[in-house]
């Protein structure tokens, strides 16, 4: 028995076992440290610690709840006419700052795509694109104009093929109905697949997706 090979293979196996745990711990620590940059100012500004017997953790938890409530309130106001006008002015104000405008508009577009596109799209479909035998995820946005029947020879659909990982851009295809393959996937899940390029799916979800997208010949 080659001792060096055994040691090397054992080290690689141990590293493969420990590495995901280490990365997870580091990621969680980074996330917690990032969150405290928002929570700590709230704790200090509202002096929540004096209401929690100076227990810092409880004060931070209360601050997190307050932040969540504030976000919910802003979302509620944004859906009302007054809120729409106020946030519209905010958008235009931020748009006047050159560097900030680029970052803000990009993040805003992706955010709007995740929050709003699920209500615009009718269903998730697969179409053969860019070549035969290769399928691309798309969203049906409606029926194609009647004038296309002369070319397609029948019913056709407007299918939007978003880019990945940024689904705010893409291309519109007018696809004959018999070439549109509908799959039983929610629009929100389809958008998540595009934004994360599929890597956020758990193994069992990937298996389910493969079953969902099977095309009957």
N, CA, C and O of each residue as an XYZ file, in Angstrom:
868
protein
N       0.847     -1.198      0.000
C       0.000      0.000      0.000
C       0.884      1.250      0.000
O       1.816      1.378      0.794
N       0.558      2.169     -0.918
C       1.314      3.414     -1.016
C       0.773      4.386      0.016
O      -0.331      4.913     -0.113
N       1.592      4.611      1.056
C       1.152      5.469      2.158
C       0.881      6.891      1.685
O      -0.085      7.522      2.115
N       1.740      7.393      0.796
C       1.580      8.774      0.327
C       0.254      8.966     -0.398
O      -0.391     10.003     -0.242
N      -0.161      7.976     -1.191
C      -1.437      8.082     -1.902
C      -2.606      8.058     -0.932
O      -3.582      8.790     -1.092
N      -2.487      7.193      0.091
C      -3.563      7.130      1.081
C      -3.697      8.457      1.822
O      -4.800      8.962      2.026
N      -2.551      9.010      2.219
C      -2.576     10.296      2.926
C      -3.144     11.388      2.036
O      -3.962     12.198      2.470
N      -2.694     11.400      0.771
C      -3.166     12.436     -0.156
C      -4.668     12.326     -0.405
O      -5.374     13.334     -0.364
N      -5.166     11.120     -0.660
C      -6.594     10.944     -0.917
C      -7.418     11.251      0.329
O      -8.513     11.803      0.228
N      -6.893     10.894      1.513
C      -7.597     11.188      2.753
C      -7.672     12.687      2.989
O      -8.698     13.202      3.435
N      -6.574     13.393      2.687
C      -6.563     14.843      2.854
C      -7.579     15.504      1.918
O      -8.318     16.399      2.327
N      -7.610     15.057      0.661
C      -8.558     15.623     -0.307
C      -9.993     15.354      0.135
O     -10.852     16.231      0.038
N     -10.257     14.114      0.631
C     -11.602     13.787      1.091
C     -11.989     14.628      2.301
O     -13.125     15.095      2.392
N     -11.061     14.825      3.227
C     -11.334     15.659      4.390
C     -11.558     17.110      4.014
O     -12.427     17.783      4.568
N     -10.751     17.591      3.052
C     -10.905     18.970      2.590
C     -12.264     19.177      1.928
O     -12.919     20.199      2.138
N     -12.684     18.190      1.121
C     -13.987     18.281      0.465
C     -15.119     18.284      1.483
O     -16.174     18.872      1.246
N     -14.895     17.620      2.625
C     -15.913     17.577      3.667
C     -15.980     18.868      4.462
O     -17.064     19.347      4.794
N     -14.820     19.425      4.765
C     -14.762     20.595      5.643
C     -14.974     21.904      4.883
O     -15.553     22.847      5.424
N     -14.506     21.969      3.628
C     -14.554     23.225      2.873
C     -15.950     23.832      2.814
O     -16.088     25.030      3.060
N     -16.998     23.058      2.498
C     -18.334     23.673      2.466
C     -18.752     24.247      3.811
O     -19.410     25.286      3.868
N     -18.367     23.563      4.911
C     -18.711     24.068      6.235
C     -18.004     25.383      6.517
O     -18.601     26.316      7.053
N     -16.716     25.451      6.151
C     -15.946     26.670      6.382
C     -16.525     27.821      5.572
O     -16.698     28.924      6.090
N     -16.824     27.564      4.301
C     -17.387     28.613      3.437
C     -18.731     29.086      3.984
O     -19.020     30.283      3.973
N     -19.558     28.145      4.466
C     -20.858     28.508      5.026
C     -20.702     29.394      6.251
O     -21.403     30.397      6.383
N     -19.785     29.033      7.153
C     -19.550     29.822      8.366
C     -19.047     31.219      8.004
O     -19.508     32.214      8.562
N     -18.104     31.287      7.073
C     -17.572     32.588      6.659
C     -18.661     33.446      6.035
O     -18.751     34.643      6.308
N     -19.492     32.827      5.191
C     -20.569     33.573      4.544
C     -21.573     34.094      5.571
O     -22.038     35.229      5.469
N     -21.907     33.260      6.565
C     -22.839     33.691      7.603
C     -22.256     34.821      8.444
O     -22.959     35.768      8.798
N     -20.970     34.717      8.759
C     -20.330     35.781      9.530
C     -20.320     37.086      8.741
O     -20.570     38.159      9.291
N     -20.026     36.981      7.440
C     -20.033     38.180      6.596
C     -21.433     38.786      6.548
O     -21.593     40.005      6.626
N     -22.458     37.917      6.418
C     -23.831     38.411      6.360
C     -24.227     39.085      7.668
O     -24.843     40.151      7.656
N     -23.874     38.465      8.803
C     -24.207     39.052     10.098
C     -23.495     40.381     10.304
O     -24.090     41.340     10.795
N     -22.219     40.437      9.927
C     -21.470     41.694     10.057
C     -22.079     42.779      9.178
O     -22.132     43.947      9.564
N     -22.541     42.383      7.989
C     -23.157     43.341      7.074
C     -24.475     43.851      7.634
O     -24.793     45.035      7.519
N     -25.242     42.947      8.244
C     -26.519     43.349      8.813
C     -26.341     44.280      9.998
O     -27.130     45.204     10.194
N     -25.303     44.036     10.789
C     -25.089     44.884     11.965
C     -24.762     46.327     11.584
O     -24.964     47.236     12.389
N     -24.261     46.548     10.370
C     -23.997     47.923      9.939
C     -25.298     48.713      9.801
O     -25.284     49.942      9.863
N     -26.427     48.012      9.614
C     -27.722     48.679      9.557
C     -28.424     48.648     10.914
O     -29.126     49.590     11.281
N     -28.227     47.553     11.655
C     -28.949     47.372     12.912
C     -28.356     48.213     14.031
O     -29.097     48.837     14.791
N     -27.030     48.239     14.145
C     -26.396     48.963     15.251
C     -26.756     50.449     15.282
O     -27.044     50.969     16.360
N     -26.753     51.157     14.144
C     -27.164     52.568     14.208
C     -28.592     52.750     14.720
O     -28.887     53.728     15.407
N     -29.477     51.809     14.386
C     -30.855     51.894     14.882
C     -30.879     51.681     16.386
O     -31.590     52.384     17.105
N     -30.103     50.711     16.866
C     -30.040     50.440     18.305
C     -29.520     51.657     19.052
O     -30.068     52.036     20.087
N     -28.463     52.271     18.529
C     -27.875     53.425     19.199
C     -28.766     54.662     19.091
O     -28.909     55.429     20.044
N     -29.364     54.839     17.898
C     -30.188     56.031     17.696
C     -31.475     56.014     18.486
O     -31.932     57.067     18.931
N     -32.071     54.860     18.673
C     -33.330     54.751     19.422
C     -33.123     54.378     20.881
O     -34.073     54.370     21.663
N     -31.864     54.064     21.255
C     -31.532     53.658     22.616
C     -32.387     52.473     23.074
O     -32.923     52.458     24.182
N     -32.492     51.502     22.200
C     -33.302     50.329     22.514
C     -32.733     49.517     23.663
O     -33.475     48.843     24.378
N     -31.422     49.578     23.845
C     -30.782     48.766     24.879
C     -31.318     49.086     26.266
O     -31.369     48.203     27.122
N     -31.721     50.340     26.507
C     -32.220     50.691     27.834
C     -33.594     50.097     28.102
O     -34.038     50.049     29.249
N     -34.272     49.645     27.049
C     -35.571     48.998     27.215
C     -35.448     47.473     27.248
O     -36.441     46.772     27.444
N     -34.249     46.971     27.059
C     -34.036     45.522     27.069
C     -33.044     45.107     28.144
O     -32.344     44.103     28.008
N     -32.993     45.898     29.221
C     -32.073     45.619     30.337
C     -30.628     45.535     29.855
O     -29.829     44.750     30.365
N     -30.309     46.376     28.845
C     -28.954     46.442     28.289
C     -28.489     45.112     27.700
O     -27.291     44.837     27.632
N     -29.438     44.300     27.280
C     -29.097     43.050     26.582
C     -28.999     43.379     25.088
O     -30.008     43.601     24.419
N     -27.779     43.405     24.590
C     -27.526     43.891     23.230
C     -28.214     43.038     22.176
O     -28.739     43.565     21.196
N     -28.215     41.729     22.369
C     -28.801     40.837     21.365
C     -30.295     41.090     21.203
O     -30.810     41.120     20.086
N     -30.987     41.272     22.331
C     -32.427     41.543     22.277
C     -32.687     42.882     21.592
O     -33.617     43.015     20.797
N     -31.853     43.871     21.911
C     -32.001     45.180     21.282
C     -31.792     45.079     19.772
O     -32.519     45.704     19.000
N     -30.806     44.300     19.355
C     -30.570     44.123     17.923
C     -31.740     43.417     17.249
O     -32.105     43.748     16.121
N     -32.334     42.432     17.951
C     -33.492     41.731     17.389
C     -34.667     42.691     17.215
O     -35.356     42.654     16.196
N     -34.892     43.542     18.201
C     -35.959     44.531     18.084
C     -35.689     45.511     16.944
O     -36.604     45.905     16.222
N     -34.426     45.899     16.793
C     -34.066     46.802     15.701
C     -34.331     46.149     14.350
O     -34.808     46.799     13.420
N     -34.018     44.853     14.249
C     -34.278     44.133     12.997
C     -35.765     44.109     12.693
O     -36.172     44.272     11.543
N     -36.585     43.902     13.731
C     -38.039     43.912     13.541
C     -38.516     45.286     13.079
O     -39.366     45.388     12.194
N     -37.971     46.338     13.676
C     -38.339     47.701     13.285
C     -37.973     47.975     11.833
O     -38.737     48.611     11.106
N     -36.809     47.498     11.412
C     -36.386     47.696     10.021
C     -37.337     46.969      9.076
O     -37.722     47.509      8.039
N     -37.714     45.740      9.436
C     -38.652     44.985      8.597
C     -40.008     45.683      8.512
O     -40.624     45.731      7.447
N     -40.463     46.220      9.637
C     -41.733     46.951      9.625
C     -41.642     48.204      8.764
O     -42.586     48.544      8.051
N     -40.513     48.885      8.832
C     -40.319     50.085      8.022
C     -40.328     49.751      6.536
O     -40.936     50.461      5.735
N     -39.643     48.655      6.169
C     -39.626     48.227      4.768
C     -41.037     47.892      4.295
O     -41.432     48.244      3.184
N     -41.796     47.201      5.160
C     -43.173     46.855      4.818
C     -44.024     48.108      4.632
O     -44.830     48.191      3.705
N     -43.835     49.077      5.522
C     -44.585     50.332      5.417
C     -44.248     51.071      4.130
O     -45.136     51.595      3.456
N     -42.954     51.112      3.790
C     -42.554     51.766      2.536
C     -43.167     51.058      1.333
O     -43.608     51.701      0.381
N     -43.191     49.718      1.387
C     -43.811     48.971      0.294
C     -45.288     49.257      0.176
O     -45.830     49.346     -0.926
N     -45.947     49.404      1.332
C     -47.381     49.728      1.331
C     -47.625     51.104      0.717
O     -48.527     51.279     -0.102
N     -46.806     52.079      1.125
C     -46.956     53.429      0.589
C     -46.646     53.489     -0.900
O     -47.269     54.247     -1.644
N     -45.674     52.680     -1.330
C     -45.284     52.696     -2.746
C     -46.412     52.216     -3.651
O     -46.419     52.520     -4.844
N     -47.363     51.473     -3.098
C     -48.489     50.974     -3.890
C     -49.654     51.947     -3.926
O     -50.666     51.681     -4.575
N     -49.523     53.064     -3.240
C     -50.567     54.089     -3.228
C     -50.132     55.257     -4.098
O     -48.946     55.436     -4.377
N     -51.112     56.049     -4.523
C     -50.830     57.136     -5.469
C     -49.843     58.149     -4.897
O     -48.942     58.598     -5.605
N     -50.002     58.513     -3.623
C     -49.069     59.466     -3.020
C     -47.667     58.889     -2.969
O     -46.691     59.569     -3.284
N     -47.573     57.616     -2.565
C     -46.264     56.969     -2.506
C     -45.617     56.863     -3.867
O     -44.405     57.037     -3.993
N     -46.407     56.580     -4.891
C     -45.857     56.489     -6.246
C     -45.257     57.821     -6.676
O     -44.197     57.861     -7.301
N     -45.947     58.918     -6.334
C     -45.408     60.233     -6.699
C     -44.130     60.538     -5.931
O     -43.165     61.050     -6.498
N     -44.126     60.221     -4.633
C     -42.946     60.498     -3.814
C     -41.738     59.698     -4.287
O     -40.644     60.242     -4.433
N     -41.942     58.392     -4.526
C     -40.827     57.565     -4.972
C     -40.442     57.899     -6.414
O     -39.294     57.702     -6.812
N     -41.397     58.403     -7.193
C     -41.064     58.869     -8.533
C     -40.124     60.058     -8.488
O     -39.179     60.142     -9.271
N     -40.385     60.976     -7.570
C     -39.476     62.120     -7.383
C     -38.109     61.649     -6.911
O     -37.079     62.182     -7.325
N     -38.111     60.644     -6.039
C     -36.835     60.104     -5.562
C     -36.034     59.503     -6.717
O     -34.830     59.732     -6.827
N     -36.702     58.736     -7.574
C     -36.022     58.152     -8.730
C     -35.416     59.222     -9.621
O     -34.277     59.111    -10.074
N     -36.197     60.250     -9.860
C     -35.689     61.323    -10.730
C     -34.535     62.071    -10.061
O     -33.592     62.491    -10.732
N     -34.612     62.235     -8.736
C     -33.526     62.907     -8.031
C     -32.237     62.103     -8.079
O     -31.162     62.652     -8.320
N     -32.351     60.791     -7.846
C     -31.165     59.936     -7.912
C     -30.624     59.900     -9.329
O     -29.415     59.786     -9.530
N     -31.503     59.995    -10.308
C     -31.073     59.965    -11.704
C     -30.233     61.149    -12.125
O     -29.612     61.128    -13.188
N     -30.208     62.190    -11.295
C     -29.399     63.369    -11.609
C     -27.937     63.205    -11.207
O     -27.081     63.974    -11.644
N     -27.650     62.203    -10.375
C     -26.273     61.973     -9.912
C     -25.616     60.968    -10.851
O     -26.053     59.818    -10.899
N     -24.585     61.354    -11.599
C     -24.042     60.501    -12.667
C     -23.656     59.088    -12.235
O     -24.196     58.122    -12.774
N     -22.737     58.938    -11.278
C     -22.245     57.617    -10.904
C     -23.318     56.817    -10.173
O     -23.515     55.633    -10.446
N     -24.006     57.469     -9.247
C     -25.062     56.794     -8.484
C     -26.178     56.340     -9.413
O     -26.787     55.294     -9.188
N     -26.450     57.118    -10.452
C     -27.534     56.784    -11.369
C     -27.317     55.429    -12.027
O     -28.265     54.660    -12.185
N     -26.088     55.131    -12.410
C     -25.795     53.863    -13.091
C     -26.060     52.678    -12.168
O     -26.709     51.706    -12.553
N     -25.542     52.776    -10.933
C     -25.711     51.678     -9.973
C     -27.175     51.527     -9.590
O     -27.714     50.420     -9.589
N     -27.812     52.636     -9.267
C     -29.199     52.598     -8.793
C     -30.141     52.068     -9.857
O     -31.003     51.237     -9.570
N     -29.983     52.543    -11.082
C     -30.888     52.113    -12.151
C     -30.733     50.634    -12.458
O     -31.717     49.955    -12.748
N     -29.493     50.121    -12.396
C     -29.264     48.701    -12.670
C     -29.932     47.823    -11.614
O     -30.628     46.861    -11.938
N     -29.706     48.174    -10.338
C     -30.309     47.401     -9.260
C     -31.829     47.518     -9.298
O     -32.537     46.544     -9.039
N     -32.323     48.691     -9.616
C     -33.773     48.915     -9.663
C     -34.412     48.086    -10.776
O     -35.501     47.542    -10.593
N     -33.752     47.986    -11.912
C     -34.295     47.211    -13.023
C     -34.407     45.736    -12.665
O     -35.422     45.095    -12.938
N     -33.351     45.201    -12.050
C     -33.394     43.788    -11.659
C     -34.467     43.569    -10.596
O     -35.192     42.575    -10.639
N     -34.571     44.501     -9.637
C     -35.576     44.388     -8.586
C     -36.984     44.414     -9.165
O     -37.846     43.627     -8.774
N     -37.204     45.330    -10.103
C     -38.520     45.404    -10.738
C     -38.824     44.144    -11.527
O     -39.965     43.686    -11.576
N     -37.785     43.587    -12.146
C     -37.990     42.360    -12.916
C     -38.464     41.226    -12.025
O     -39.359     40.464    -12.391
N     -37.847     41.121    -10.841
C     -38.208     40.037     -9.919
C     -39.595     40.254     -9.324
O     -40.315     39.284     -9.087
N     -39.984     41.497     -9.078
C     -41.234     41.775     -8.392
C     -42.426     41.897     -9.336
O     -43.553     41.581     -8.955
N     -42.184     42.355    -10.568
C     -43.295     42.691    -11.443
C     -43.485     41.724    -12.605
O     -44.605     41.544    -13.082
N     -42.415     41.105    -13.060
C     -42.552     40.305    -14.264
C     -43.472     39.106    -14.055
O     -44.102     38.642    -15.005
N     -43.559     38.599    -12.824
C     -44.407     37.438    -12.587
C     -45.868     37.752    -12.884
O     -46.629     36.842    -13.212
N     -46.284     39.015    -12.780
C     -47.664     39.368    -13.087
C     -47.858     39.674    -14.563
O     -48.991     39.655    -15.045
N     -46.779     39.956    -15.299
C     -46.912     40.268    -16.718
C     -46.969     39.009    -17.569
O     -47.685     38.959    -18.569
N     -46.230     38.015    -17.178
C     -46.103     36.834    -18.005
C     -47.232     35.851    -17.727
O     -47.690     35.716    -16.592
N     -47.670     35.170    -18.774
C     -48.773     34.233    -18.645
C     -48.295     32.852    -18.219
O     -48.936     32.206    -17.391
N     -47.187     32.393    -18.769
C     -46.711     31.047    -18.446
C     -45.255     30.907    -18.839
O     -44.709     31.717    -19.587
N     -44.637     29.846    -18.308
C     -43.245     29.521    -18.631
C     -43.254     28.461    -19.726
O     -43.992     27.478    -19.649
N     -42.428     28.672    -20.742
C     -42.389     27.748    -21.871
C     -40.950     27.475    -22.271
O     -40.026     28.175    -21.854
N     -40.780     26.451    -23.082
C     -39.510     26.155    -23.724
C     -39.694     26.272    -25.224
O     -40.689     25.811    -25.783
N     -38.717     26.898    -25.868
C     -38.701     26.967    -27.330
C     -37.310     26.555    -27.805
O     -36.319     26.754    -27.101
N     -37.247     25.987    -28.987
C     -35.958     25.592    -29.549
C     -35.231     26.831    -30.050
O     -35.609     27.420    -31.063
N     -34.197     27.213    -29.338
C     -33.423     28.407    -29.668
C     -32.084     28.305    -28.946
O     -32.080     27.897    -27.785
N     -30.982     28.639    -29.534
C     -30.800     29.256    -30.857
C     -30.709     28.258    -32.020
O     -30.562     28.662    -33.173
N     -30.796     26.962    -31.718
C     -30.767     25.978    -32.797
C     -31.635     24.797    -32.417
O     -32.042     24.657    -31.263
N     -31.912     23.960    -33.379
C     -32.753     22.797    -33.149
C     -32.084     21.847    -32.146
O     -30.884     21.585    -32.230
N     -32.864     21.346    -31.216
C     -32.354     20.426    -30.213
C     -31.881     21.087    -28.939
O     -31.579     20.399    -27.964
N     -31.809     22.418    -28.924
C     -31.420     23.175    -27.731
C     -32.604     24.038    -27.314
O     -33.136     24.801    -28.120
N     -33.013     23.917    -26.060
C     -34.211     24.617    -25.599
C     -33.846     25.784    -24.688
O     -32.924     25.703    -23.876
N     -34.598     26.868    -24.849
C     -34.396     28.074    -24.059
C     -35.653     28.380    -23.278
O     -36.769     28.226    -23.776
N     -35.452     28.827    -22.018
C     -36.575     29.183    -21.163
C     -37.140     30.527    -21.611
O     -36.396     31.484    -21.826
N     -38.444     30.587    -21.748
C     -39.099     31.817    -22.167
C     -40.411     32.018    -21.444
O     -40.870     31.144    -20.709
N     -41.016     33.189    -21.659
C     -42.285     33.528    -21.022
C     -43.269     34.012    -22.085
O     -42.943     34.874    -22.901
N     -44.451     33.460    -22.064
C     -45.492     33.892    -22.994
C     -46.063     35.211    -22.504
O     -46.495     35.323    -21.357
N     -46.062     36.214    -23.383
C     -46.583     37.524    -23.020
C     -47.930     37.805    -23.672
O     -48.563     38.818    -23.376
N     -48.372     36.920    -24.553
C     -49.667     37.113    -25.193
C     -49.719     36.437    -26.548
O     -48.760     35.806    -26.992
N     -50.864     36.585    -27.192
C     -51.034     36.031    -28.537
C     -50.348     36.936    -29.558
O     -50.367     38.161    -29.432
N     -49.746     36.319    -30.560
C     -49.108     37.090    -31.627
C     -50.171     37.802    -32.462
O     -51.315     37.350    -32.511
N     -49.817     38.895    -33.113
C     -50.800     39.606    -33.951
C     -51.402     38.689    -35.009
O     -50.752     37.765    -35.497
N     -52.655     38.963    -35.351
C     -53.337     38.133    -36.344
C     -52.623     38.135    -37.692
O     -52.726     37.180    -38.462
N     -51.898     39.221    -37.968
C     -51.218     39.318    -39.260
C     -50.125     38.267    -39.427
O     -49.697     37.989    -40.548
N     -49.673     37.681    -38.319
C     -48.604     36.687    -38.422
C     -49.112     35.335    -38.896
O     -48.315     34.472    -39.265
N     -50.427     35.136    -38.892
C     -50.980     33.846    -39.312
C     -50.618     33.523    -40.763
O     -50.433     32.359    -41.118
N     -50.520     34.556    -41.594
C     -50.185     34.315    -43.003
C     -48.790     33.719    -43.141
O     -48.513     32.981    -44.087
N     -47.912     34.044    -42.188
C     -46.543     33.542    -42.248
C     -46.402     32.223    -41.497
O     -45.790     31.279    -41.995
N     -46.979     32.165    -40.280
C     -46.828     30.974    -39.457
C     -47.778     29.856    -39.849
O     -47.563     28.696    -39.496
N     -48.813     30.203    -40.567
C     -49.770     29.185    -40.978
C     -50.727     28.765    -39.881
O     -51.392     27.738    -40.013
N     -50.816     29.520    -38.813
C     -51.710     29.186    -37.713
C     -51.459     30.073    -36.523
O     -50.845     31.133    -36.640
N     -51.940     29.632    -35.365
C     -51.811     30.418    -34.149
C     -50.352     30.519    -33.722
O     -49.577     29.577    -33.882
N     -49.996     31.668    -33.180
C     -48.630     31.898    -32.698
C     -48.691     32.718    -31.413
O     -49.690     33.379    -31.128
N     -47.599     32.664    -30.638
C     -47.535     33.385    -29.367
C     -46.341     34.322    -29.346
O     -45.319     34.074    -29.985
N     -46.497     35.416    -28.590
C     -45.361     36.287    -28.287
C     -44.598     35.657    -27.127
O     -45.150     35.484    -26.040
N     -43.339     35.316    -27.351
C     -42.526     34.675    -26.320
C     -41.297     35.539    -26.075
O     -40.518     35.816    -26.986
N     -41.142     35.959    -24.818
C     -39.979     36.752    -24.439
C     -38.908     35.823    -23.884
O     -39.166     35.046    -22.965
N     -37.704     35.906    -24.446
C     -36.570     35.111    -23.992
C     -35.605     36.027    -23.238
O     -34.825     36.741    -23.868
N     -35.641     36.020    -21.894
C     -34.780     36.918    -21.122
C     -33.321     36.472    -21.153
O     -33.011     35.301    -21.369
N     -32.443     37.436    -20.933
C     -31.029     37.115    -20.764
C     -30.797     36.584    -19.356
O     -31.616     36.802    -18.463
N     -29.702     35.900    -19.160
C     -29.315     35.405    -17.846
C     -27.869     35.836    -17.584
O     -27.020     35.645    -18.455
N     -27.558     36.411    -16.415
C     -28.375     36.495    -15.202
C     -29.232     37.750    -15.090
O     -29.915     37.916    -14.079
N     -29.229     38.642    -16.082
C     -30.018     39.866    -16.015
C     -31.255     39.712    -16.887
O     -31.165     39.880    -18.103
N     -32.413     39.395    -16.299
C     -33.602     39.125    -17.110
C     -34.308     40.365    -17.620
O     -35.351     40.254    -18.266
N     -33.759     41.559    -17.342
C     -34.416     42.764    -17.823
C     -34.214     42.965    -19.315
O     -34.949     43.725    -19.944
N     -33.222     42.290    -19.887
C     -32.998     42.362    -21.326
C     -33.245     41.016    -21.960
O     -33.240     39.988    -21.283
N     -33.460     41.023    -23.255
C     -33.702     39.765    -23.948
C     -34.194     40.032    -25.352
O     -33.897     41.073    -25.938
N     -34.956     39.079    -25.895
C     -35.476     39.223    -27.252
C     -36.885     38.671    -27.322
O     -37.259     37.770    -26.572
N     -37.664     39.234    -28.246
C     -39.042     38.798    -28.439
C     -39.126     37.915    -29.675
O     -38.677     38.300    -30.754
N     -39.702     36.731    -29.513
C     -39.912     35.813    -30.627
C     -41.401     35.608    -30.839
O     -42.168     35.540    -29.879
N     -41.805     35.511    -32.090
C     -43.166     35.136    -32.450
C     -43.107     33.679    -32.889
O     -42.655     33.365    -33.990
N     -43.572     32.795    -32.008
C     -43.360     31.367    -32.187
C     -44.686     30.678    -32.492
O     -45.670     30.920    -31.792
N     -44.742     29.819    -33.526
C     -45.962     29.044    -33.801
C     -46.362     28.227    -32.582
O     -45.507     27.769    -31.824
N     -47.655     28.047    -32.399
C     -48.167     27.384    -31.198
C     -47.624     25.976    -31.043
O     -47.366     25.532    -29.924
N     -47.445     25.261    -32.160
C     -46.986     23.874    -32.058
C     -45.504     23.771    -31.713
O     -45.000     22.667    -31.506
N     -44.791     24.909    -31.647
C     -43.381     24.906    -31.277
C     -43.149     25.510    -29.890
O     -42.009     25.696    -29.465
N     -44.223     25.805    -29.206
C     -44.147     26.336    -27.846
C     -44.511     25.215    -26.889
O     -45.614     24.672    -26.950
N     -43.586     24.867    -26.004
C     -43.775     23.755    -25.072
C     -43.946     24.323    -23.662
O     -42.978     24.777    -23.051
N     -45.155     24.297    -23.158
C     -45.419     24.835    -21.828
C     -44.963     23.845    -20.759
O     -45.153     22.636    -20.896
N     -44.362     24.368    -19.701
C     -43.878     23.537    -18.605
C     -44.538     24.003    -17.306
O     -44.877     25.176    -17.149
N     -44.708     23.069    -16.393
C     -45.394     23.355    -15.138
C     -44.418     23.937    -14.114
O     -44.073     23.292    -13.124
N     -43.981     25.173    -14.376
C     -43.077     25.901    -13.490
C     -43.676     27.286    -13.269
O     -44.168     27.901    -14.215
N     -43.640     27.778    -12.049
C     -44.152     29.118    -11.789
C     -43.249     30.160    -12.451
O     -42.058     29.929    -12.658
N     -43.835     31.295    -12.772
C     -43.062     32.374    -13.392
C     -41.961     32.853    -12.455
O     -40.845     33.140    -12.888
N     -42.284     32.938    -11.168
C     -41.282     33.394    -10.191
C     -40.088     32.445    -10.148
O     -38.941     32.882    -10.064
N     -40.364     31.150    -10.207
C     -39.263     30.190    -10.189
C     -38.448     30.277    -11.470
O     -37.225     30.142    -11.444
N     -39.125     30.504    -12.586
C     -38.398     30.656    -13.846
C     -37.465     31.844    -13.823
O     -36.335     31.760    -14.305
N     -37.930     32.961    -13.261
C     -37.085     34.145    -13.160
C     -35.912     33.879    -12.228
O     -34.793     34.319    -12.495
N     -36.166     33.145    -11.109
C     -35.079     32.825    -10.182
C     -34.016     31.968    -10.861
O     -32.821     32.147    -10.624
N     -34.453     31.042    -11.702
C     -33.500     30.216    -12.439
C     -32.603     31.078    -13.321
O     -31.397     30.847    -13.407
N     -33.199     32.071    -13.973
C     -32.429     32.925    -14.867
C     -31.453     33.804    -14.086
O     -30.286     33.933    -14.458
N     -31.939     34.406    -13.004
C     -31.103     35.336    -12.238
C     -29.915     34.615    -11.611
O     -28.810     35.156    -11.571
N     -30.136     33.399    -11.124
C     -29.068     32.648    -10.451
C     -28.349     31.696    -11.389
O     -27.474     30.947    -10.956
N     -28.705     31.713    -12.672
C     -28.176     30.774    -13.678
C     -28.319     29.328    -13.213
O     -27.517     28.467    -13.576
N     -29.344     29.073    -12.408
C     -29.654     27.714    -11.990
C     -28.907     27.222    -10.776
O     -29.232     26.154    -10.257
N     -27.909     27.964    -10.295
C     -27.071     27.428     -9.224
C     -27.750     27.508     -7.865
O     -27.284     26.878     -6.915
N     -28.842     28.266     -7.744
C     -29.518     28.371     -6.451
C     -30.517     27.250     -6.236
O     -31.100     27.141     -5.157
N     -30.723     26.422     -7.239
C     -31.665     25.328     -7.098
C     -31.057     24.210     -6.264
O     -29.908     23.825     -6.481
N     -31.819     23.691     -5.318
C     -31.359     22.536     -4.568
C     -31.414     21.299     -5.452
O     -32.100     21.283     -6.474
N     -30.690     20.270     -5.051
C     -30.576     19.070     -5.879
C     -31.937     18.466     -6.180
O     -32.204     18.053     -7.308
N     -32.802     18.414     -5.162
C     -34.114     17.828     -5.390
C     -34.950     18.685     -6.326
O     -35.775     18.166     -7.079
N     -34.734     20.031     -6.279
C     -35.452     20.915     -7.183
C     -34.964     20.741     -8.611
O     -35.750     20.799     -9.556
N     -33.652     20.526     -8.763
C     -33.110     20.293    -10.101
C     -33.700     19.024    -10.702
O     -34.044     18.989    -11.883
N     -33.816     17.969     -9.870
C     -34.413     16.733    -10.368
C     -35.864     16.970    -10.786
O     -36.320     16.461    -11.810
N     -36.583     17.757     -9.969
C     -37.966     18.050    -10.302
C     -38.052     18.873    -11.576
O     -38.942     18.668    -12.402
N     -37.107     19.819    -11.729
C     -37.100     20.641    -12.935
C     -36.885     19.789    -14.171
O     -37.537     19.995    -15.194
N     -35.974     18.833    -14.079
C     -35.730     17.964    -15.222
C     -36.987     17.197    -15.604
O     -37.262     16.976    -16.784
N     -37.752     16.791    -14.583
C     -39.004     16.114    -14.872
C     -40.023     17.077    -15.466
O     -40.797     16.709    -16.350
N     -40.016     18.321    -14.969
C     -40.974     19.310    -15.458
C     -40.770     19.652    -16.920
O     -41.730     19.861    -17.662
N     -39.508     19.709    -17.328
C     -39.202     20.191    -18.682
C     -39.080     19.076    -19.698
O     -38.642     19.323    -20.822
N     -39.454     17.852    -19.340
C     -39.423     16.781    -20.321
C     -40.436     17.079    -21.425
O     -41.597     17.394    -21.163
N     -39.975     16.972    -22.634
C     -40.820     17.269    -23.785
C     -41.306     15.966    -24.400
O     -40.509     15.087    -24.727
N     -42.614     15.848    -24.554
C     -43.176     14.653    -25.169
C     -42.987     14.726    -26.668
O     -43.368     15.705    -27.309
N     -42.402     13.693    -27.212
C     -42.183     13.666    -28.644
C     -43.522     13.471    -29.385
O     -43.545     13.422    -30.614
